């Protein structure tokens, strides 16, 4: 069997990783001098409580290389294969570190795949890898399958506040000030290079949600893969978006496909954000 590995930026819940048989390596999240491991001693609700408390801006970082080394060494000792799907190399050094660890372990069965995505997009890659594993694919076959959908993943979100994009250095102080006064809600995306971009803006969340819905018309979803609605700390915003999608003919979004966003992206978009992610045709 091929072992599927990812990091906590994939934003599945701990019980979901366990059900899928996926090993998740926790990212580290620091608020000042206090450091946590995501999904170990810091869940998503606790993260947003700290984020909204008005303290220091959080910093996320990859796990110590020794954690992955131990996992790869175990795979090597058993003579098995593994595929590690990482957070985008454009957003973190996780992929580069994993490649160095793989080379040090010197086991041809250990593979590292740059997800070029985060949160729901990375989740889709992990779930598809598990699907291919359960169909009996070897590591090479799983990677080929992942490559076939990676560039077709569409991830768009509407951000309710400019504050965290400003704190994270994504926008200037002038843009933050003027945009906040005008109630501008930026639309963010993850492009095929795995970089966070700002492809649009809306005057208010209602129009922002309309822009997200229009993305499905611009590139229709591949029915062989799920459509997810994402949110940061406020599920009701995502439920409103799901209702708008249903009203526009995209079907009812099941409760289990309304998913929370964790620290890797949540630190930069802040509260009350919502989004969609799917594989395009």
N, C-alpha and C positions, 0 to 999 in steps of 0.2 A: 504493500500500500504506500501511496505517496503522502507524505506529511505536508499539510498546508499550514503555513506560518504567516502571520501579519503583525502589524503593530496596532496599538489602540486607536490610532487615527482613523481606522476603518469604521469606528463608531457602532459596532455591534455591542449589545449588552453582554455581560459575562456569561449569563445562561445560554445566550445564543451561540457564543463561541464553543461552549461545551457541547451543545446539541449538534453542532456541525462537525465537531471533532477538529477544531482549529486551535492552534497555539497562538495566543496573542501576547506580544511583548509590550509591556506598558511604557508609554512615554512619560517623561518626568515633567512635572509642572511646578514652577516656583513662584510663590508670592513673597517677594522680599527674601528673607532668610529661611522661610518655611518651604520645604520641598516635599512634593507628594509624587506617588506613582498612580497614574490614571487607571481607574478600575480596581485598584488594590486598596489604597487608603484615601481615594478621592473619586467619588462618583460624579455624574454629570450635575445633579442637583446641588451638591456641595460646591462644585466648581463655580456655578453661577452665583451662589450665595456669596462666595469670596469675591467674585468679579464685581458684583454690584455693591459690595460693602464700602467702596470708595478708597480702598487701600492701594497698594502698588500694582502697576500693570503686570500681568503674569508673563512669564517666559516659559516656553516649552522647549524641551531638549530630548534627544534620543536616549535610549537606555544604554548602559555600559556595554561595550563590545563583548565582555565576558559572558553576558547573558545569552547572546546568540551563539557564541562559541560553544557553550555547554550544550545547546540544543543540536547544533551541527555535529558535534563530536558524538553525541548519542546516536544520531542518524548514521554516521559513519561506522560506529561500532556494531550496529545491527545490520549493516550492509543494505540500507534502504535508501529511498530518495526523498527529497524535500523541495518544496517550492516556497520561497519567502516573497510575499507580495508587499512591497514597501510603500510608504507615503511618498509622494512625488519628490524626485530628486531636486526639483526647482524650489521646494518648500522646506527641505530638511536634508541633512547630511546622512540620513539613515541608509539610503541606498548605497552611497559610496563606502560607508563603514561596513555594511553587510558584504560588499564585494571583497573587501580586504580580509574580513573574517573567513569568508568562503575560500579564498586563496590560501590562507594560513592553515586551514583544516585539511586541505588537499584531498577532498573527496569529490569525485566527478558527479556523484548523485545529488549534491547540494546546489541548488539553483537560486538565483536572486533575480526578481522581476520588478522593474521600476513601474509602479502603478500609474505614475504621472497623473495622480488624482489624490483626493482626500475625501473624508467623510463618506457620504452616500455613494460616490463614484468608486472609491476604494472598496467599499462594502460589496458593490455589485461584482467586482472582479473576484473577491474572495468567495462569494457565494457561487459564482460560475465555476471557479476552480474546484470547489467541492463537488459540484454537479458532475464535472468531467472526471474527477477522481472516482466518484461512485459508479460511473459508467465503465470504469476499468482503464482509463487512459494512464499512460506513464507520464513522467515529468515533462518530457519533450512534447507530448501531445497536449498536456495541460497548458504549457506555455504558448503553443501554437494557437490554442483556442482563445487564450487571453489576448494575444496579439490581434486576433480577428475582431475583437470588440472594443479594445482600449481607446482607439481614436474615434469611436462612434459614441462614446459616453458624453451625454449632454448634461451639464450641471449649471443651473442658474438659481440665484437667490436674490431676494429683495431685502435690503438692510434697512432697519427702522431708524437707526441713529448713525451719524457720522463720527461719533466720539471715539469709537474703538479703532476705526480705520485711521483716524488722526493719531491716536496714541501709538498705534503700531507702525506709523511712518508711511502708510499707504497713500495718504493725501496730505496736502499742505495745510498750514494753519488758516490761510486765506480761504481756501476752498471749504474747509470745515466751518468757518464762521459764516460765510455767505450761504453755503448750502443749508446750514442749520436754520438760518433766518427764513429761507425760502421753503422750508419743509421738504427739501429734496431727499428722495430715497434712492440710493444708488443700487443698480443691478450689478451683481458680481458674477463671475463665471470662472471656471478652470478650463484653460485652452488645451490644445493637443500637446503642447510642450510641458503641461503640468503647472503652468503659472496662473496665479490669480489675476484676473483682468477686470476692468470696470467697463463693460460694453454699452451701458446705457444708464439712464436715470429717469425717475418718475416723480411727479408732484403728488406725493401721498402714497400710502400703502395700497389703497384700492386700485389706483392706476398701476402701481408696481405689480400687483397680482395679475392684472390684465396682461401686462407685458410677459409675465411668466407663462400664462396660458397660451399666448400667441406663439411662443417658442415651439409648442407642440404642433402647431400648424405649419411653421416654417420647416420643421423636420419631424416627421411623424415617428412615434415610437415603434420599435421592433417588438411585435407581440410575443416573441419568444423569451423576452426578459421583462422583469417587473418595472413598474413606474412607482417611484417613491416620492413622498412629500416629506420635506425635512423642516426642522425648527430648532431654535436654540432653547431658551428656557420656557417658552410660552406655547404650550401645545394648542391652545385655542386658536392662535393665529394660523397654524398649519391646518387645523380642521376647517377654518373658513376658506383657505385656499383649496382644500380638497373638495369642498362643496361647490366652489366656483368651477373647478375642473369637471365635476359631475354634471353641473348645469350646462356646460358647453359641449357635452357629449363624449367626454373621455372616460366615462364609466365611474362607478363607485370605487373610491380608494379604501381598501380594507384597513381596519385599525392598525394591524401589524405592519402596514406599509407607510405609516406615519412615524417617522423615526427622529430621535433627538441627535443633535450635533454636539460633539464634545469639545475638548480644550484646543485641539490643533487649529481648528477654524473658528470656533466660538470666541476665542480670545480677540480675534480681529473683527468680527462682525457684531458682537455684543448681543443684548437681549432683543426679543420680539422679532427676530428675523425668520423668514420662511423661504423655502425653495423647492425645486423639483430636480430629480435626476432620473435619467433613463438611457437606454441604448437606442440610438437612432437607426432608422432603416438604412 
